[in-house]
Each structure stands twice: as structure tokens, then as C-alpha cells.
Amino acid sequence: MGSTCRYVVSATGKNGETYYTQCKDKEELKKWLAEHENKLNKKELKVKDKNRHPIFNWLNF
């Protein structure tokens, strides 16, 4: 069975909350980010694309 999620979001909130979610496509990711925009600390936001080739992660593109 394959994974149904593509993007993994890990973030901390402005009041110390921890957020972890998985999104299946870019539209769902944008919707989640828009809904939580005012609660998130932008410096601690990490979005990982699980379909991205590992060499690009290593080269930091």
C-alpha cells in the first residue's frame, strides 16, 4: 500500500503549541496554511514534500 499523503507539515504556534499534519496535495496544504496562518510561528514552519527526490533535499534547493 502506498502513502496517501504527499506533504508533511511540522510547526510550532505562537503560544508554544505543536502542529503536525499531513496533506495529500498542494491545494489542501494551502488551505491548511491559510486556516492556521495567524497561529503559526513562521520561523518554525517546516513543510516536507515526500515525493521530492532526496538529492534535492541534500543540495538544499
PDB file of N, H, CA, C and O in Angstrom:
ATOM      1  N   MET A   1       0.838  -1.188   0.000  1.00  0.00           N
ATOM      2  CA  MET A   1       0.000   0.000   0.000  1.00  0.00           C
ATOM      3  C   MET A   1       0.876   1.242   0.000  1.00  0.00           C
ATOM      4  O   MET A   1       1.853   1.322   0.745  1.00  0.00           O
ATOM      5  N   GLY A   2       0.531   2.191  -0.822  1.00  0.00           N
ATOM      6  H   GLY A   2      -0.262   2.126  -1.427  1.00  0.00           H
ATOM      7  CA  GLY A   2       1.272   3.439  -0.892  1.00  0.00           C
ATOM      8  C   GLY A   2       0.730   4.461   0.086  1.00  0.00           C
ATOM      9  O   GLY A   2      -0.394   4.352   0.576  1.00  0.00           O
ATOM     10  N   SER A   3       1.534   5.426   0.348  1.00  0.00           N
ATOM     11  H   SER A   3       2.447   5.514  -0.051  1.00  0.00           H
ATOM     12  CA  SER A   3       1.122   6.509   1.238  1.00  0.00           C
ATOM     13  C   SER A   3       0.177   7.445   0.494  1.00  0.00           C
ATOM     14  O   SER A   3       0.380   7.726  -0.687  1.00  0.00           O
ATOM     15  N   THR A   4      -0.842   7.924   1.176  1.00  0.00           N
ATOM     16  H   THR A   4      -1.007   7.695   2.136  1.00  0.00           H
ATOM     17  CA  THR A   4      -1.804   8.806   0.527  1.00  0.00           C
ATOM     18  C   THR A   4      -1.488  10.268   0.762  1.00  0.00           C
ATOM     19  O   THR A   4      -2.137  11.133   0.174  1.00  0.00           O
ATOM     20  N   CYS A   5      -0.517  10.572   1.599  1.00  0.00           N
ATOM     21  H   CYS A   5       0.010   9.869   2.077  1.00  0.00           H
ATOM     22  CA  CYS A   5      -0.179  11.968   1.835  1.00  0.00           C
ATOM     23  C   CYS A   5       1.129  12.301   1.123  1.00  0.00           C
ATOM     24  O   CYS A   5       2.022  11.461   1.008  1.00  0.00           O
ATOM     25  N   ARG A   6       1.224  13.529   0.655  1.00  0.00           N
ATOM     26  H   ARG A   6       0.499  14.211   0.749  1.00  0.00           H
ATOM     27  CA  ARG A   6       2.443  13.966  -0.024  1.00  0.00           C
ATOM     28  C   ARG A   6       3.231  14.946   0.825  1.00  0.00           C
ATOM     29  O   ARG A   6       4.458  14.867   0.885  1.00  0.00           O
ATOM     30  N   TYR A   7       2.536  15.873   1.486  1.00  0.00           N
ATOM     31  H   TYR A   7       1.540  15.937   1.437  1.00  0.00           H
ATOM     32  CA  TYR A   7       3.201  16.920   2.252  1.00  0.00           C
ATOM     33  C   TYR A   7       3.028  16.654   3.743  1.00  0.00           C
ATOM     34  O   TYR A   7       1.945  16.291   4.203  1.00  0.00           O
ATOM     35  N   VAL A   8       4.106  16.839   4.481  1.00  0.00           N
ATOM     36  H   VAL A   8       4.985  17.134   4.108  1.00  0.00           H
ATOM     37  CA  VAL A   8       4.084  16.701   5.932  1.00  0.00           C
ATOM     38  C   VAL A   8       4.441  18.061   6.511  1.00  0.00           C
ATOM     39  O   VAL A   8       5.484  18.628   6.185  1.00  0.00           O
ATOM     40  N   VAL A   9       3.567  18.585   7.377  1.00  0.00           N
ATOM     41  H   VAL A   9       2.720  18.124   7.642  1.00  0.00           H
ATOM     42  CA  VAL A   9       3.767  19.905   7.966  1.00  0.00           C
ATOM     43  C   VAL A   9       4.069  19.732   9.447  1.00  0.00           C
ATOM     44  O   VAL A   9       3.346  19.051  10.175  1.00  0.00           O
ATOM     45  N   SER A  10       5.152  20.365   9.872  1.00  0.00           N
ATOM     46  H   SER A  10       5.739  20.918   9.281  1.00  0.00           H
ATOM     47  CA  SER A  10       5.540  20.388  11.268  1.00  0.00           C
ATOM     48  C   SER A  10       5.784  21.846  11.635  1.00  0.00           C
ATOM     49  O   SER A  10       6.565  22.535  10.979  1.00  0.00           O
ATOM     50  N   ALA A  11       5.115  22.314  12.683  1.00  0.00           N
ATOM     51  H   ALA A  11       4.480  21.754  13.217  1.00  0.00           H
ATOM     52  CA  ALA A  11       5.234  23.724  13.042  1.00  0.00           C
ATOM     53  C   ALA A  11       4.979  23.907  14.524  1.00  0.00           C
ATOM     54  O   ALA A  11       4.412  23.042  15.191  1.00  0.00           O
ATOM     55  N   THR A  12       5.413  25.056  15.025  1.00  0.00           N
ATOM     56  H   THR A  12       5.874  25.759  14.483  1.00  0.00           H
ATOM     57  CA  THR A  12       5.077  25.455  16.383  1.00  0.00           C
ATOM     58  C   THR A  12       4.234  26.715  16.306  1.00  0.00           C
ATOM     59  O   THR A  12       4.381  27.533  15.399  1.00  0.00           O
ATOM     60  N   GLY A  13       3.362  26.847  17.268  1.00  0.00           N
ATOM     61  H   GLY A  13       3.243  26.182  18.006  1.00  0.00           H
ATOM     62  CA  GLY A  13       2.491  28.008  17.314  1.00  0.00           C
ATOM     63  C   GLY A  13       3.103  29.142  18.109  1.00  0.00           C
ATOM     64  O   GLY A  13       4.136  28.984  18.759  1.00  0.00           O
ATOM     65  N   LYS A  14       2.453  30.276  18.046  1.00  0.00           N
ATOM     66  H   LYS A  14       1.613  30.404  17.519  1.00  0.00           H
ATOM     67  CA  LYS A  14       2.944  31.461  18.736  1.00  0.00           C
ATOM     68  C   LYS A  14       2.874  31.315  20.249  1.00  0.00           C
ATOM     69  O   LYS A  14       3.625  31.972  20.971  1.00  0.00           O
ATOM     70  N   ASN A  15       1.986  30.467  20.732  1.00  0.00           N
ATOM     71  H   ASN A  15       1.376  29.934  20.146  1.00  0.00           H
ATOM     72  CA  ASN A  15       1.844  30.255  22.174  1.00  0.00           C
ATOM     73  C   ASN A  15       2.464  28.932  22.616  1.00  0.00           C
ATOM     74  O   ASN A  15       2.163  28.442  23.705  1.00  0.00           O
ATOM     75  N   GLY A  16       3.331  28.348  21.779  1.00  0.00           N
ATOM     76  H   GLY A  16       3.575  28.746  20.895  1.00  0.00           H
ATOM     77  CA  GLY A  16       4.017  27.122  22.152  1.00  0.00           C
ATOM     78  C   GLY A  16       3.324  25.846  21.713  1.00  0.00           C
ATOM     79  O   GLY A  16       3.787  24.757  22.051  1.00  0.00           O
ATOM     80  N   GLU A  17       2.239  25.944  20.978  1.00  0.00           N
ATOM     81  H   GLU A  17       1.864  26.829  20.703  1.00  0.00           H
ATOM     82  CA  GLU A  17       1.551  24.750  20.504  1.00  0.00           C
ATOM     83  C   GLU A  17       2.420  24.042  19.471  1.00  0.00           C
ATOM     84  O   GLU A  17       3.255  24.664  18.814  1.00  0.00           O
ATOM     85  N   THR A  18       2.213  22.737  19.335  1.00  0.00           N
ATOM     86  H   THR A  18       1.535  22.232  19.868  1.00  0.00           H
ATOM     87  CA  THR A  18       2.913  21.956  18.324  1.00  0.00           C
ATOM     88  C   THR A  18       1.887  21.475  17.307  1.00  0.00           C
ATOM     89  O   THR A  18       0.857  20.908  17.672  1.00  0.00           O
ATOM     90  N   TYR A  19       2.173  21.704  16.036  1.00  0.00           N
ATOM     91  H   TYR A  19       3.009  22.165  15.740  1.00  0.00           H
ATOM     92  CA  TYR A  19       1.280  21.292  14.960  1.00  0.00           C
ATOM     93  C   TYR A  19       1.995  20.259  14.099  1.00  0.00           C
ATOM     94  O   TYR A  19       3.163  20.426  13.748  1.00  0.00           O
ATOM     95  N   TYR A  20       1.284  19.199  13.767  1.00  0.00           N
ATOM     96  H   TYR A  20       0.335  19.064  14.053  1.00  0.00           H
ATOM     97  CA  TYR A  20       1.783  18.179  12.856  1.00  0.00           C
ATOM     98  C   TYR A  20       0.597  17.706  12.039  1.00  0.00           C
ATOM     99  O   TYR A  20      -0.403  17.252  12.596  1.00  0.00           O
ATOM    100  N   THR A  21       0.702  17.809  10.726  1.00  0.00           N
ATOM    101  H   THR A  21       1.514  18.177  10.274  1.00  0.00           H
ATOM    102  CA  THR A  21      -0.383  17.358   9.869  1.00  0.00           C
ATOM    103  C   THR A  21       0.171  16.843   8.560  1.00  0.00           C
ATOM    104  O   THR A  21       1.323  17.100   8.211  1.00  0.00           O
ATOM    105  N   GLN A  22      -0.663  16.111   7.839  1.00  0.00           N
ATOM    106  H   GLN A  22      -1.599  15.901   8.122  1.00  0.00           H
ATOM    107  CA  GLN A  22      -0.301  15.576   6.534  1.00  0.00           C
ATOM    108  C   GLN A  22      -1.349  16.013   5.525  1.00  0.00           C
ATOM    109  O   GLN A  22      -2.547  15.975   5.807  1.00  0.00           O
ATOM    110  N   CYS A  23      -0.894  16.430   4.347  1.00  0.00           N
ATOM    111  H   CYS A  23       0.080  16.461   4.119  1.00  0.00           H
ATOM    112  CA  CYS A  23      -1.791  16.891   3.294  1.00  0.00           C
ATOM    113  C   CYS A  23      -1.544  16.079   2.037  1.00  0.00           C
ATOM    114  O   CYS A  23      -0.403  15.747   1.716  1.00  0.00           O
ATOM    115  N   LYS A  24      -2.617  15.761   1.327  1.00  0.00           N
ATOM    116  H   LYS A  24      -3.544  16.031   1.588  1.00  0.00           H
ATOM    117  CA  LYS A  24      -2.476  14.896   0.153  1.00  0.00           C
ATOM    118  C   LYS A  24      -2.080  15.640  -1.111  1.00  0.00           C
ATOM    119  O   LYS A  24      -1.525  15.032  -2.027  1.00  0.00           O
ATOM    120  N   ASP A  25      -2.352  16.956  -1.189  1.00  0.00           N
ATOM    121  H   ASP A  25      -2.803  17.450  -0.446  1.00  0.00           H
ATOM    122  CA  ASP A  25      -1.974  17.720  -2.376  1.00  0.00           C
ATOM    123  C   ASP A  25      -1.718  19.173  -2.008  1.00  0.00           C
ATOM    124  O   ASP A  25      -1.912  19.584  -0.863  1.00  0.00           O
ATOM    125  N   LYS A  26      -1.278  19.943  -2.997  1.00  0.00           N
ATOM    126  H   LYS A  26      -1.121  19.610  -3.926  1.00  0.00           H
ATOM    127  CA  LYS A  26      -0.883  21.328  -2.759  1.00  0.00           C
ATOM    128  C   LYS A  26      -2.075  22.197  -2.354  1.00  0.00           C
ATOM    129  O   LYS A  26      -1.924  23.105  -1.536  1.00  0.00           O
ATOM    130  N   GLU A  27      -3.254  21.932  -2.912  1.00  0.00           N
ATOM    131  H   GLU A  27      -3.377  21.195  -3.576  1.00  0.00           H
ATOM    132  CA  GLU A  27      -4.437  22.717  -2.564  1.00  0.00           C
ATOM    133  C   GLU A  27      -4.811  22.527  -1.097  1.00  0.00           C
ATOM    134  O   GLU A  27      -5.145  23.487  -0.403  1.00  0.00           O
ATOM    135  N   GLU A  28      -4.753  21.285  -0.634  1.00  0.00           N
ATOM    136  H   GLU A  28      -4.481  20.505  -1.198  1.00  0.00           H
ATOM    137  CA  GLU A  28      -5.048  21.005   0.773  1.00  0.00           C
ATOM    138  C   GLU A  28      -4.013  21.665   1.682  1.00  0.00           C
ATOM    139  O   GLU A  28      -4.358  22.177   2.747  1.00  0.00           O
ATOM    140  N   LEU A  29      -2.754  21.653   1.267  1.00  0.00           N
ATOM    141  H   LEU A  29      -2.474  21.237   0.402  1.00  0.00           H
ATOM    142  CA  LEU A  29      -1.686  22.299   2.029  1.00  0.00           C
ATOM    143  C   LEU A  29      -1.922  23.798   2.130  1.00  0.00           C
ATOM    144  O   LEU A  29      -1.817  24.368   3.216  1.00  0.00           O
ATOM    145  N   LYS A  30      -2.242  24.444   1.011  1.00  0.00           N
ATOM    146  H   LYS A  30      -2.328  23.981   0.129  1.00  0.00           H
ATOM    147  CA  LYS A  30      -2.503  25.883   1.018  1.00  0.00           C
ATOM    148  C   LYS A  30      -3.704  26.226   1.895  1.00  0.00           C
ATOM    149  O   LYS A  30      -3.689  27.235   2.600  1.00  0.00           O
ATOM    150  N   LYS A  31      -4.737  25.396   1.856  1.00  0.00           N
ATOM    151  H   LYS A  31      -4.749  24.577   1.284  1.00  0.00           H
ATOM    152  CA  LYS A  31      -5.929  25.626   2.671  1.00  0.00           C
ATOM    153  C   LYS A  31      -5.590  25.526   4.161  1.00  0.00           C
ATOM    154  O   LYS A  31      -6.026  26.363   4.952  1.00  0.00           O
ATOM    155  N   TRP A  32      -4.819  24.512   4.546  1.00  0.00           N
ATOM    156  H   TRP A  32      -4.465  23.832   3.904  1.00  0.00           H
ATOM    157  CA  TRP A  32      -4.450  24.339   5.944  1.00  0.00           C
ATOM    158  C   TRP A  32      -3.595  25.511   6.422  1.00  0.00           C
ATOM    159  O   TRP A  32      -3.808  26.034   7.515  1.00  0.00           O
ATOM    160  N   LEU A  33      -2.629  25.920   5.602  1.00  0.00           N
ATOM    161  H   LEU A  33      -2.456  25.495   4.713  1.00  0.00           H
ATOM    162  CA  LEU A  33      -1.768  27.047   5.978  1.00  0.00           C
ATOM    163  C   LEU A  33      -2.570  28.337   6.108  1.00  0.00           C
ATOM    164  O   LEU A  33      -2.306  29.136   7.007  1.00  0.00           O
ATOM    165  N   ALA A  34      -3.542  28.554   5.231  1.00  0.00           N
ATOM    166  H   ALA A  34      -3.757  27.905   4.501  1.00  0.00           H
ATOM    167  CA  ALA A  34      -4.366  29.757   5.303  1.00  0.00           C
ATOM    168  C   ALA A  34      -5.221  29.758   6.568  1.00  0.00           C
ATOM    169  O   ALA A  34      -5.401  30.806   7.188  1.00  0.00           O
ATOM    170  N   GLU A  35      -5.746  28.603   6.955  1.00  0.00           N
ATOM    171  H   GLU A  35      -5.599  27.752   6.451  1.00  0.00           H
ATOM    172  CA  GLU A  35      -6.585  28.497   8.149  1.00  0.00           C
ATOM    173  C   GLU A  35      -5.786  28.729   9.433  1.00  0.00           C
ATOM    174  O   GLU A  35      -6.327  29.244  10.412  1.00  0.00           O
ATOM    175  N   HIS A  36      -4.519  28.359   9.435  1.00  0.00           N
ATOM    176  H   HIS A  36      -4.080  27.941   8.640  1.00  0.00           H
ATOM    177  CA  HIS A  36      -3.694  28.443  10.641  1.00  0.00           C
ATOM    178  C   HIS A  36      -2.639  29.542  10.570  1.00  0.00           C
ATOM    179  O   HIS A  36      -1.741  29.593  11.411  1.00  0.00           O
ATOM    180  N   GLU A  37      -2.739  30.411   9.586  1.00  0.00           N
ATOM    181  H   GLU A  37      -3.469  30.370   8.904  1.00  0.00           H
ATOM    182  CA  GLU A  37      -1.722  31.427   9.333  1.00  0.00           C
ATOM    183  C   GLU A  37      -1.440  32.314  10.540  1.00  0.00           C
ATOM    184  O   GLU A  37      -0.280  32.591  10.845  1.00  0.00           O
ATOM    185  N   ASN A  38      -2.476  32.757  11.221  1.00  0.00           N
ATOM    186  H   ASN A  38      -3.418  32.533  10.973  1.00  0.00           H
ATOM    187  CA  ASN A  38      -2.277  33.686  12.336  1.00  0.00           C
ATOM    188  C   ASN A  38      -1.826  32.974  13.618  1.00  0.00           C
ATOM    189  O   ASN A  38      -1.432  33.644  14.572  1.00  0.00           O
ATOM    190  N   LYS A  39      -1.873  31.644  13.665  1.00  0.00           N
ATOM    191  H   LYS A  39      -2.193  31.101  12.889  1.00  0.00           H
ATOM    192  CA  LYS A  39      -1.476  30.898  14.853  1.00  0.00           C
ATOM    193  C   LYS A  39      -0.042  30.391  14.792  1.00  0.00           C
ATOM    194  O   LYS A  39       0.526  30.021  15.819  1.00  0.00           O
ATOM    195  N   LEU A  40       0.556  30.369  13.588  1.00  0.00           N
ATOM    196  H   LEU A  40       0.094  30.669  12.754  1.00  0.00           H
ATOM    197  CA  LEU A  40       1.851  29.728  13.399  1.00  0.00           C
ATOM    198  C   LEU A  40       3.020  30.695  13.530  1.00  0.00           C
ATOM    199  O   LEU A  40       2.926  31.867  13.166  1.00  0.00           O
ATOM    200  N   ASN A  41       4.112  30.180  14.053  1.00  0.00           N
ATOM    201  H   ASN A  41       4.189  29.228  14.348  1.00  0.00           H
ATOM    202  CA  ASN A  41       5.379  30.890  14.082  1.00  0.00           C
ATOM    203  C   ASN A  41       6.090  30.564  12.770  1.00  0.00           C
ATOM    204  O   ASN A  41       6.503  29.423  12.563  1.00  0.00           O
ATOM    205  N   LYS A  42       6.239  31.539  11.889  1.00  0.00           N
ATOM    206  H   LYS A  42       5.904  32.466  12.056  1.00  0.00           H
ATOM    207  CA  LYS A  42       6.763  31.308  10.536  1.00  0.00           C
ATOM    208  C   LYS A  42       8.197  30.768  10.543  1.00  0.00           C
ATOM    209  O   LYS A  42       8.581  30.030   9.635  1.00  0.00           O
ATOM    210  N   LYS A  43       8.980  31.123  11.545  1.00  0.00           N
ATOM    211  H   LYS A  43       8.668  31.722  12.283  1.00  0.00           H
ATOM    212  CA  LYS A  43      10.363  30.655  11.604  1.00  0.00           C
ATOM    213  C   LYS A  43      10.454  29.179  11.927  1.00  0.00           C
ATOM    214  O   LYS A  43      11.461  28.547  11.608  1.00  0.00           O
ATOM    215  N   GLU A  44       9.437  28.611  12.548  1.00  0.00           N
ATOM    216  H   GLU A  44       8.619  29.125  12.807  1.00  0.00           H
ATOM    217  CA  GLU A  44       9.446  27.213  12.959  1.00  0.00           C
ATOM    218  C   GLU A  44       8.591  26.331  12.055  1.00  0.00           C
ATOM    219  O   GLU A  44       8.304  25.188  12.409  1.00  0.00           O
ATOM    220  N   LEU A  45       8.182  26.831  10.911  1.00  0.00           N
ATOM    221  H   LEU A  45       8.415  27.760  10.623  1.00  0.00           H
ATOM    222  CA  LEU A  45       7.339  26.093   9.974  1.00  0.00           C
ATOM    223  C   LEU A  45       8.209  25.262   9.036  1.00  0.00           C
ATOM    224  O   LEU A  45       9.119  25.788   8.396  1.00  0.00           O
ATOM    225  N   LYS A  46       7.926  23.963   8.956  1.00  0.00           N
ATOM    226  H   LYS A  46       7.187  23.535   9.476  1.00  0.00           H
ATOM    227  CA  LYS A  46       8.655  23.067   8.060  1.00  0.00           C
ATOM    228  C   LYS A  46       7.641  22.254   7.263  1.00  0.00           C
ATOM    229  O   LYS A  46       6.752  21.619   7.829  1.00  0.00           O
ATOM    230  N   VAL A  47       7.790  22.285   5.944  1.00  0.00           N
ATOM    231  H   VAL A  47       8.512  22.801   5.485  1.00  0.00           H
ATOM    232  CA  VAL A  47       6.935  21.507   5.057  1.00  0.00           C
ATOM    233  C   VAL A  47       7.834  20.577   4.266  1.00  0.00           C
ATOM    234  O   VAL A  47       8.766  21.020   3.594  1.00  0.00           O
ATOM    235  N   LYS A  48       7.553  19.288   4.349  1.00  0.00           N
ATOM    236  H   LYS A  48       6.796  18.928   4.894  1.00  0.00           H
ATOM    237  CA  LYS A  48       8.362  18.295   3.645  1.00  0.00           C
ATOM    238  C   LYS A  48       7.529  17.662   2.545  1.00  0.00           C
ATOM    239  O   LYS A  48       6.420  17.184   2.784  1.00  0.00           O
ATOM    240  N   ASP A  49       8.075  17.666   1.336  1.00  0.00           N
ATOM    241  H   ASP A  49       8.975  18.055   1.142  1.00  0.00           H
ATOM    242  CA  ASP A  49       7.443  17.024   0.187  1.00  0.00           C
ATOM    243  C   ASP A  49       7.997  15.605   0.097  1.00  0.00           C
ATOM    244  O   ASP A  49       9.179  15.418  -0.194  1.00  0.00           O
ATOM    245  N   LYS A  50       7.160  14.617   0.344  1.00  0.00           N
ATOM    246  H   LYS A  50       6.201  14.769   0.581  1.00  0.00           H
ATOM    247  CA  LYS A  50       7.625  13.237   0.373  1.00  0.00           C
ATOM    248  C   LYS A  50       7.948  12.696  -1.016  1.00  0.00           C
ATOM    249  O   LYS A  50       8.647  11.689  -1.130  1.00  0.00           O
ATOM    250  N   ASN A  51       7.453  13.344  -2.077  1.00  0.00           N
ATOM    251  H   ASN A  51       6.886  14.162  -1.984  1.00  0.00           H
ATOM    252  CA  ASN A  51       7.721  12.886  -3.434  1.00  0.00           C
ATOM    253  C   ASN A  51       8.958  13.535  -4.040  1.00  0.00           C
ATOM    254  O   ASN A  51       9.357  13.176  -5.148  1.00  0.00           O
ATOM    255  N   ARG A  52       9.558  14.462  -3.352  1.00  0.00           N
ATOM    256  H   ARG A  52       9.233  14.754  -2.452  1.00  0.00           H
ATOM    257  CA  ARG A  52      10.746  15.155  -3.851  1.00  0.00           C
ATOM    258  C   ARG A  52      11.951  14.221  -3.805  1.00  0.00           C
ATOM    259  O   ARG A  52      12.130  13.478  -2.839  1.00  0.00           O
ATOM    260  N   HIS A  53      12.750  14.260  -4.820  1.00  0.00           N
ATOM    261  H   HIS A  53      12.604  14.863  -5.604  1.00  0.00           H
ATOM    262  CA  HIS A  53      13.923  13.394  -4.886  1.00  0.00           C
ATOM    263  C   HIS A  53      14.905  13.774  -3.776  1.00  0.00           C
ATOM    264  O   HIS A  53      15.138  14.962  -3.551  1.00  0.00           O
ATOM    265  N   PRO A  54      15.483  12.799  -3.080  1.00  0.00           N
ATOM    266  CA  PRO A  54      16.380  13.084  -1.943  1.00  0.00           C
ATOM    267  C   PRO A  54      17.604  13.926  -2.305  1.00  0.00           C
ATOM    268  O   PRO A  54      18.118  14.643  -1.447  1.00  0.00           O
ATOM    269  N   ILE A  55      18.075  13.862  -3.526  1.00  0.00           N
ATOM    270  H   ILE A  55      17.657  13.279  -4.223  1.00  0.00           H
ATOM    271  CA  ILE A  55      19.248  14.648  -3.902  1.00  0.00           C
ATOM    272  C   ILE A  55      18.956  16.137  -3.811  1.00  0.00           C
ATOM    273  O   ILE A  55      19.856  16.914  -3.491  1.00  0.00           O
ATOM    274  N   PHE A  56      17.721  16.560  -4.085  1.00  0.00           N
ATOM    275  H   PHE A  56      16.991  15.929  -4.345  1.00  0.00           H
ATOM    276  CA  PHE A  56      17.355  17.962  -3.977  1.00  0.00           C
ATOM    277  C   PHE A  56      17.335  18.406  -2.517  1.00  0.00           C
ATOM    278  O   PHE A  56      17.694  19.544  -2.214  1.00  0.00           O
ATOM    279  N   ASN A  57      16.929  17.540  -1.628  1.00  0.00           N
ATOM    280  H   ASN A  57      16.637  16.616  -1.874  1.00  0.00           H
ATOM    281  CA  ASN A  57      16.965  17.860  -0.203  1.00  0.00           C
ATOM    282  C   ASN A  57      18.415  18.028   0.259  1.00  0.00           C
ATOM    283  O   ASN A  57      18.716  18.916   1.057  1.00  0.00           O
ATOM    284  N   TRP A  58      19.286  17.196  -0.232  1.00  0.00           N
ATOM    285  H   TRP A  58      19.041  16.475  -0.880  1.00  0.00           H
ATOM    286  CA  TRP A  58      20.685  17.277   0.156  1.00  0.00           C
ATOM    287  C   TRP A  58      21.334  18.558  -0.375  1.00  0.00           C
ATOM    288  O   TRP A  58      22.136  19.187   0.315  1.00  0.00           O
ATOM    289  N   LEU A  59      20.981  18.936  -1.600  1.00  0.00           N
ATOM    290  H   LEU A  59      20.329  18.425  -2.160  1.00  0.00           H
ATOM    291  CA  LEU A  59      21.539  20.150  -2.191  1.00  0.00           C
ATOM    292  C   LEU A  59      20.857  21.412  -1.678  1.00  0.00           C
ATOM    293  O   LEU A  59      21.304  22.523  -1.964  1.00  0.00           O
ATOM    294  N   ASN A  60      19.771  21.242  -0.918  1.00  0.00           N
ATOM    295  H   ASN A  60      19.408  20.339  -0.686  1.00  0.00           H
ATOM    296  CA  ASN A  60      19.052  22.352  -0.284  1.00  0.00           C
ATOM    297  C   ASN A  60      18.436  23.313  -1.308  1.00  0.00           C
ATOM    298  O   ASN A  60      18.562  24.530  -1.174  1.00  0.00           O
ATOM    299  N   PHE A  61      17.778  22.768  -2.316  1.00  0.00           N
ATOM    300  H   PHE A  61      17.676  21.779  -2.425  1.00  0.00           H
ATOM    301  CA  PHE A  61      17.055  23.583  -3.289  1.00  0.00           C
ATOM    302  C   PHE A  61      15.684  23.896  -2.777  1.00  0.00           C
ATOM    303  O   PHE A  61      14.912  24.576  -3.453  1.00  0.00           O
TER     304      PHE A  61
END
